[in-house]
Amino acid sequence: MRNERIGDYLVSQGHITQEQLMEVLEKQKESNGTKKFGDIVVELGMMSEVNFTKALAGKLRVKYVDLDSAEISSEAVNKVPETLARKHTVIAISIAGKRLTVATNDPVNFIVLEDIKVQTGMDCVPVLATTSAINKAIGKNYSMQNVDSVVDSIAAMSANDIKEDEEAKDRVESAPIVKLATTIIENAYRADATDIHIEPFKTYTRIRIRVNGDLVELMNVSSAVHSALTTRLKLISGMNIAEKRVPQDGRFTQVVDGTTLDVRVSSLPMVNGEKIVIRILSTGQIALRKITDLGMSDYNYQLFESMLRVPHGVILVTGPTGSGKTTTLYAALGELAKPNVNVITVEDPVEKAIDGINQCQVNTKAGMTFAAALRSILRQDPDIVMIGEMRDTETADIGIRAAITGHLVLSTLHTNDAASTVVRLIDMGVAAYMVATSLIGVIAQRLIKVLCPACKTPRYSTEEENELMGIEESIEIYDPCGCPECNNTGYRGRTAIHEIIHCTAKVSQIIAGGGGKEEIEEAARNNGTKLLRDNAAELVVAGQTSIDELVRTTFSV
């Protein structure tokens, strides 16, 4: 049994089929042994990395550890040097007497364990963890030790050392500043942040990160450091470091824990120096979401799926900035992009490179606007066109005309709900009859925070809250509390809520007749549309989110 091959073990346990095993072995043969069996199983989507690691732990009779929730002792981490930990993909997690527990992705590699034993003088007890979890833990545990030393070394630099002059470009390459810039981005990514704000004040510079939609303070540094830090970030993102009076934009890539990040940088002159905002985008290395992973309720999912089956027309996704519109569009494109169709996108900027899709980047300086790009695209024999955003009348007009001439057009618009999107299109100057004939449907969405399952606290709802949720009697609902697992915020992650209006004959008739938002909404509700608030209320009733989040995302006077 001990000598049974992992592939045969997975088949015997029902994790994969015999056909899948043959496919994996074939792929491994093609790679000439450069890829591990487990990597190929995960790559082909047969098992998740966690499930494969758990199965491997079962076969090898080694304990599996989830490093995201395990408590890692800093004393144990310090026993193994960072270079050794990265070289062998291991991290020490606890000490008991003379025994050191080490998380590894290869517990039968005794050379690695012997190496650590020689280095630490302690007996090693291997436990199994996923490669990505180990890399993340290495980054998190070693870099937090580095931050303090980096900030200290910068504080030690005298103001004269970092004063602005013509040699700033050379000086900014000095190690502490480079290390600080890298560390800020690494820590923000590990905290699942979407943005980093570097804000100059008179006596200090505040660095905040946006996690789950809220800004959280990461650190404060001396204002003497600000100039050198902004120069470093502007330098690597391709901006002009001599120009400090006008806003600038740039971008660069950085590898963190094995993932390549696409980093967008924007600078804006303030009273005390330049404010830098950094947007962190994960590149195509992170898999594209499927439409089943968008957090839609079963009812909304069926509506969305039926919209994607319509051969031509316009599908609009609306919502405020940062509400996940682009993620929804990309998921829809992933569903629609078959080998027999030509899919072209116009975006500003292209956020994620997708295989098999022609993506076009807007360049306003060169005259490549949304409208200009769209005109050319329609001569490129497209079947499906995705417009990043309908910003002006011209773009909206061309998009609607493209739909009428037999193309499927997907786009986004900034409005508060699905019904007001139609009114907004007509306000932009698109003829009402054209909107009525071309529109397939509108999806309005918001991101709503999910309660931390470890610390949410139950209570009964009040009459006022029952009215908000549209229910008759009090039920058990949950409030956020805060614990170490959710960084004392009470929430872990976000999910989306949706409001989907199908343009049925009745709705189209109202649009063509110049009907207002209320009329469209009334007709849509009669058709079975669930509003954003209904969706949020369902999540509160299910104990997934709080009343505060329902009010924050959907409250209207």
DAKAQUI-V351214 format. One record per residue. N is the residue number from 1. SS is DSSP state (@ for helix, = for strand, . for the rest). NEAR is the number of other ideal C-beta (glycine too) atoms within 10 Angstrom. Layout:
N | SS | NEAR
N | SS | NEAR
This chain:
1 | . | 5
2 | . | 6
3 | . | 4
4 | . | 10
5 | . | 12
6 | @ | 17
7 | @ | 19
8 | @ | 12
9 | @ | 16
10 | @ | 25
11 | @ | 16
12 | @ | 10
13 | . | 11
14 | . | 7
15 | . | 19
16 | . | 19
17 | . | 12
18 | @ | 10
19 | @ | 9
20 | @ | 17
21 | @ | 20
22 | @ | 11
23 | @ | 16
24 | @ | 22
25 | @ | 14
26 | @ | 10
27 | @ | 16
28 | @ | 18
29 | @ | 9
30 | @ | 10
31 | . | 11
32 | . | 7
33 | . | 7
34 | . | 8
35 | . | 14
36 | . | 15
37 | @ | 18
38 | @ | 21
39 | @ | 17
40 | @ | 18
41 | @ | 27
42 | @ | 20
43 | @ | 12
44 | . | 13
45 | . | 8
46 | . | 18
47 | . | 18
48 | . | 12
49 | @ | 17
50 | @ | 16
51 | @ | 15
52 | @ | 21
53 | @ | 23
54 | @ | 16
55 | @ | 20
56 | @ | 22
57 | @ | 17
58 | @ | 14
59 | @ | 17
60 | @ | 17
61 | . | 8
62 | . | 16
63 | . | 14
64 | = | 17
65 | . | 22
66 | . | 13
67 | . | 21
68 | . | 13
69 | . | 9
70 | . | 15
71 | . | 7
72 | . | 17
73 | . | 15
74 | @ | 9
75 | @ | 10
76 | @ | 20
77 | @ | 21
78 | @ | 14
79 | @ | 17
80 | . | 23
81 | . | 13
82 | @ | 17
83 | @ | 9
84 | @ | 16
85 | @ | 21
86 | @ | 15
87 | @ | 11
88 | @ | 20
89 | . | 18
90 | = | 27
91 | = | 28
92 | = | 24
93 | = | 22
94 | = | 19
95 | = | 15
96 | = | 11
97 | . | 7
98 | . | 9
99 | = | 12
100 | = | 23
101 | = | 20
102 | = | 28
103 | = | 27
104 | = | 22
105 | . | 21
106 | . | 19
107 | . | 23
108 | . | 11
109 | . | 15
110 | @ | 12
111 | @ | 8
112 | @ | 20
113 | @ | 21
114 | @ | 11
115 | @ | 17
116 | @ | 24
117 | @ | 15
118 | @ | 8
119 | @ | 12
120 | @ | 20
121 | . | 10
122 | . | 20
123 | = | 13
124 | = | 21
125 | = | 16
126 | = | 21
127 | = | 18
128 | = | 20
129 | . | 28
130 | . | 25
131 | @ | 18
132 | @ | 17
133 | @ | 21
134 | @ | 24
135 | @ | 20
136 | @ | 20
137 | @ | 24
138 | @ | 21
139 | @ | 20
140 | @ | 19
141 | @ | 21
142 | @ | 18
143 | @ | 19
144 | @ | 15
145 | @ | 13
146 | @ | 16
147 | @ | 17
148 | @ | 10
149 | @ | 12
150 | @ | 22
151 | @ | 19
152 | @ | 10
153 | @ | 15
154 | @ | 22
155 | @ | 13
156 | @ | 9
157 | . | 17
158 | . | 9
159 | @ | 10
160 | @ | 7
161 | @ | 13
162 | @ | 23
163 | . | 13
164 | . | 13
165 | . | 7
166 | . | 7
167 | . | 9
168 | @ | 17
169 | @ | 12
170 | @ | 8
171 | @ | 17
172 | . | 22
173 | . | 10
174 | . | 16
175 | @ | 10
176 | @ | 20
177 | @ | 23
178 | @ | 16
179 | @ | 18
180 | @ | 22
181 | @ | 23
182 | @ | 17
183 | @ | 19
184 | @ | 22
185 | @ | 20
186 | @ | 21
187 | @ | 22
188 | @ | 25
189 | @ | 22
190 | @ | 16
191 | . | 15
192 | . | 14
193 | = | 21
194 | = | 16
195 | = | 17
196 | = | 24
197 | = | 16
198 | = | 24
199 | = | 18
200 | = | 20
201 | . | 14
202 | . | 8
203 | . | 9
204 | = | 16
205 | = | 23
206 | = | 15
207 | = | 20
208 | = | 20
209 | = | 24
210 | = | 20
211 | = | 19
212 | . | 20
213 | . | 17
214 | = | 11
215 | = | 14
216 | = | 14
217 | = | 10
218 | = | 21
219 | = | 16
220 | = | 15
221 | = | 20
222 | = | 15
223 | @ | 16
224 | @ | 19
225 | @ | 20
226 | @ | 22
227 | @ | 20
228 | @ | 24
229 | @ | 24
230 | @ | 24
231 | @ | 23
232 | @ | 22
233 | @ | 26
234 | @ | 22
235 | @ | 19
236 | @ | 19
237 | . | 19
238 | . | 12
239 | . | 22
240 | . | 12
241 | . | 16
242 | . | 11
243 | . | 13
244 | . | 16
245 | . | 6
246 | . | 9
247 | . | 12
248 | = | 19
249 | = | 12
250 | = | 17
251 | = | 17
252 | = | 16
253 | = | 11
254 | = | 16
255 | = | 10
256 | = | 21
257 | . | 18
258 | . | 12
259 | = | 15
260 | = | 14
261 | = | 20
262 | = | 20
263 | = | 22
264 | = | 17
265 | = | 22
266 | = | 17
267 | = | 24
268 | = | 11
269 | = | 15
270 | = | 11
271 | . | 8
272 | . | 15
273 | = | 20
274 | = | 24
275 | = | 19
276 | = | 24
277 | = | 16
278 | = | 23
279 | = | 17
280 | = | 20
281 | = | 16
282 | = | 15
283 | . | 13
284 | . | 13
285 | . | 13
286 | . | 12
287 | . | 10
288 | . | 16
289 | . | 15
290 | . | 10
291 | @ | 17
292 | @ | 11
293 | @ | 11
294 | . | 20
295 | . | 21
296 | . | 24
297 | . | 16
298 | @ | 7
299 | @ | 15
300 | @ | 21
301 | @ | 16
302 | @ | 12
303 | @ | 21
304 | @ | 23
305 | @ | 14
306 | @ | 13
307 | @ | 19
308 | @ | 16
309 | . | 8
310 | . | 14
311 | . | 10
312 | . | 16
313 | = | 19
314 | = | 28
315 | = | 23
316 | = | 28
317 | = | 26
318 | = | 23
319 | . | 27
320 | . | 13
321 | . | 6
322 | . | 14
323 | . | 23
324 | . | 20
325 | @ | 24
326 | @ | 18
327 | @ | 19
328 | @ | 24
329 | @ | 23
330 | @ | 20
331 | @ | 20
332 | @ | 23
333 | @ | 20
334 | @ | 17
335 | @ | 15
336 | @ | 18
337 | . | 17
338 | . | 10
339 | . | 5
340 | . | 5
341 | . | 12
342 | . | 14
343 | = | 20
344 | = | 22
345 | = | 23
346 | = | 27
347 | = | 19
348 | . | 18
349 | . | 14
350 | . | 16
351 | . | 20
352 | . | 18
353 | . | 11
354 | . | 17
355 | . | 8
356 | . | 11
357 | . | 19
358 | = | 13
359 | = | 18
360 | = | 20
361 | = | 13
362 | . | 19
363 | = | 13
364 | @ | 10
365 | @ | 5
366 | @ | 8
367 | . | 8
368 | = | 16
369 | . | 18
370 | @ | 25
371 | @ | 19
372 | @ | 18
373 | @ | 24
374 | @ | 22
375 | @ | 13
376 | @ | 12
377 | @ | 22
378 | . | 17
379 | . | 7
380 | . | 11
381 | . | 8
382 | . | 19
383 | . | 17
384 | = | 21
385 | = | 24
386 | = | 26
387 | = | 29
388 | . | 25
389 | . | 17
390 | . | 27
391 | . | 18
392 | . | 13
393 | @ | 14
394 | @ | 17
395 | @ | 22
396 | @ | 26
397 | @ | 19
398 | @ | 22
399 | @ | 26
400 | @ | 24
401 | @ | 16
402 | @ | 22
403 | @ | 24
404 | @ | 14
405 | . | 10
406 | . | 10
407 | . | 21
408 | = | 23
409 | = | 26
410 | = | 26
411 | = | 24
412 | = | 21
413 | = | 21
414 | . | 15
415 | . | 20
416 | . | 17
417 | . | 20
418 | @ | 28
419 | @ | 28
420 | @ | 19
421 | @ | 25
422 | @ | 29
423 | @ | 18
424 | @ | 19
425 | @ | 28
426 | @ | 17
427 | @ | 10
428 | . | 18
429 | . | 11
430 | . | 21
431 | . | 13
432 | @ | 17
433 | @ | 13
434 | @ | 20
435 | @ | 23
436 | @ | 21
437 | @ | 16
438 | @ | 23
439 | = | 25
440 | = | 21
441 | = | 24
442 | = | 29
443 | = | 27
444 | = | 25
445 | = | 26
446 | = | 25
447 | = | 21
448 | = | 27
449 | = | 24
450 | = | 20
451 | = | 25
452 | . | 21
453 | . | 12
454 | . | 12
455 | . | 20
456 | . | 23
457 | = | 11
458 | = | 9
459 | = | 11
460 | = | 11
461 | . | 19
462 | . | 12
463 | @ | 9
464 | @ | 8
465 | @ | 18
466 | @ | 17
467 | @ | 11
468 | @ | 19
469 | @ | 18
470 | . | 11
471 | . | 14
472 | . | 7
473 | . | 8
474 | . | 13
475 | . | 14
476 | = | 10
477 | = | 23
478 | = | 21
479 | = | 14
480 | . | 21
481 | . | 15
482 | . | 15
483 | . | 15
484 | @ | 10
485 | @ | 13
486 | @ | 22
487 | . | 15
488 | . | 12
489 | . | 17
490 | . | 20
491 | = | 24
492 | = | 20
493 | = | 12
494 | = | 19
495 | = | 17
496 | = | 20
497 | = | 30
498 | = | 26
499 | = | 25
500 | = | 26
501 | = | 26
502 | = | 19
503 | . | 27
504 | . | 14
505 | @ | 7
506 | @ | 13
507 | @ | 27
508 | @ | 18
509 | @ | 12
510 | @ | 21
511 | @ | 24
512 | @ | 15
513 | . | 11
514 | . | 12
515 | . | 21
516 | . | 13
517 | @ | 17
518 | @ | 9
519 | @ | 15
520 | @ | 24
521 | @ | 22
522 | @ | 15
523 | @ | 21
524 | @ | 26
525 | @ | 14
526 | @ | 11
527 | . | 14
528 | . | 11
529 | . | 23
530 | . | 19
531 | . | 21
532 | @ | 22
533 | @ | 20
534 | @ | 16
535 | @ | 26
536 | @ | 25
537 | @ | 23
538 | @ | 16
539 | @ | 20
540 | @ | 24
541 | @ | 16
542 | . | 10
543 | . | 15
544 | . | 19
545 | . | 28
546 | . | 22
547 | @ | 20
548 | @ | 14
549 | @ | 24
550 | @ | 23
551 | @ | 13
552 | @ | 15
553 | @ | 20
554 | @ | 21
555 | . | 10
556 | . | 7
557 | . | 2
